[in-house]
Amino acid sequence: MLRVPLRLTKNEVCILLGVGRDKLTRMEREDESFPKSMKEGVTRQAAVYYDYQAIIEWYENWKTNTQQNRGL
């Protein structure tokens, strides 16, 4: 049985999308459709997570829009 994570760390999202941490932060800030991060606590040091399914859906939409804009 394949196990799918419910949430991803910032590093895991970077690996999944093939981007660096700075690029991920910029994507979250500049792209309104990019899934928002969730903090595990209220402190500044609290771990930051992203919803796995939201990241996958965003990527599929981004890929479709990119291909349409290129005329593929």
C-alpha positions, 0 to 999 in steps of 0.5 A: 500500500502506497503511503501518501503524506498529509503534510510536507516540510518546506525542504520536502516541498523544495525537493518535490518542486525542484526549487530552492528555499528562496524560490519557494518563499518568493513563489508563496509571496508572489503567486496568489494561487500557491498554497499557503503554509501552516505553522504547527505552533504560535512561536516564531520557531514553530515548524512550517508545513504545506498540505501535500494535496494542495501542492500537487493540485497547484502543480498540476494547474501550473503545468496545464497553464504553462503548456497552454500559454506555450501553445502546446 
